[in-house]
Amino acid sequence: MGYEFDWSVLLEYKELLITGLLTTIKLSVIGIFLSFIIGSLVGIGRASKNFWISLFSSYYVESFRNIPLIVQMFFIYFTFTLTDIFPFLEKWGEFLHISDTNAFFSALIGLVLYTSAYIGEVVKAGINAVPNGQKEAAESLGMNSFQVMWLIIYPQAIKIIIPPITNQFLNLIKNSSLAMTLGVAELTFATQQIDSETFRGFEAATAVTILYMILTLFTSFIMNLIDMKFSKGVKNV
């Protein structure tokens, strides 16, 4: 007997899907912002000539990049009660309208630690790709190491790493689906809820697939605009 589609289930559970979409967006936007900042610092540390900074950054990358993301999420969630360690997370959870604050931030921290390790390697590669003459010219003008990195080297590295860093942002959005394993009510969690209550998993999965595609395509579009703006600036120079 053939499968009979019933798309009305999506309207019936639209609130669950909307809640899941908003939770996924919150995880993705905050995760992208934090992982970019931490990843940039790690990448700069990896490229540093200071032995201890470079060593610490290298351990950071090798530790979090080589441990499965889901294991990191489980470890954070079951080992720590984040809201007890950082009470302010409760207020952030209320502000973000999160039902399970501890699960949400455990998933978020896992995403950030994991993604920033990869971004760190991308940033390091971008820094190394900047011609050494740029650094020498800046130093000849009397700039110190901090000024050379933040005013000369890093801005040029950003122009180089936009395409690969976009891939990491897209991976973070897709990896946010693992938050479901902690009970975070994101998109994939919504799919399983609908399937368990209505046995209409195909319809739910189709809707969620389209929503993920919209999120990733929108992110790619924004990053392409940023890339075009940087490229235009380079050409104008």
C-alpha positions, 0 to 999 in steps of 0.5 A: 500500500502506497504512502499517503501524504498529509501535509496538514500536519505541518500546520497543526504543528506549526508552533513547534516548527517555529519554536524549533526554527527560532532555537536553531537560529539562536544557537547558530547566530550566537555560535557563529559570533562566539566561534569567530571571535575565539577562533580568530584569537586561537588562529592568531595564537597559532601564528604567534612567535611566542612559544607558550601562546603558540603551544596553548593554541595548538593544544586547543585546536588538537583537543577540540578538533579531534573529539567528536562534537556530540561527545563534547556536548555530553561531557559538558552537559553531564559533568557541569551544571552551567547555571550553577557555575555561571548564574547569569546564564539563567537571565540570558536564558530568560532573555532568549526565551529558552526552556532548558537553559543548561541544555541550551548553553551546554550545546552552544559551548560545545558548538563554539569550542568545536567550531572555533578550533577549525576556524583557528586553523583557517585564520592561521592559514590566512595569516601565513598567506599574507606576504612577510613584506607587509609585516616588515614594512609595518615594523619599519614604520615603528609599529609594535607586534600588536599593531602589526597583527591587528592593523595590518596582517589580520585585516588582510588575512580576513579577506583571504579566509572568507570562503573557508570560514563560510564553510565552518559557519555552515557546518555550525548551523548543521551541527546545531542539530546535535543539540537535540540529543540534550533535549534542546527543542531545535528543528531536528527535535521538532521533527522527532516530536512530530514523527512520534506523535503523528507518524508523519516523519516524512512530511516533518523531515521535508519541512525541516530540510527546507528550513535548514536549506533556507538558513544555510543559503541565507548565510552563504548569501550574506558571506558572499556579500561580505566577500564581494565587498572586501574584493571590491575594496582590494580592487579599488586599492 
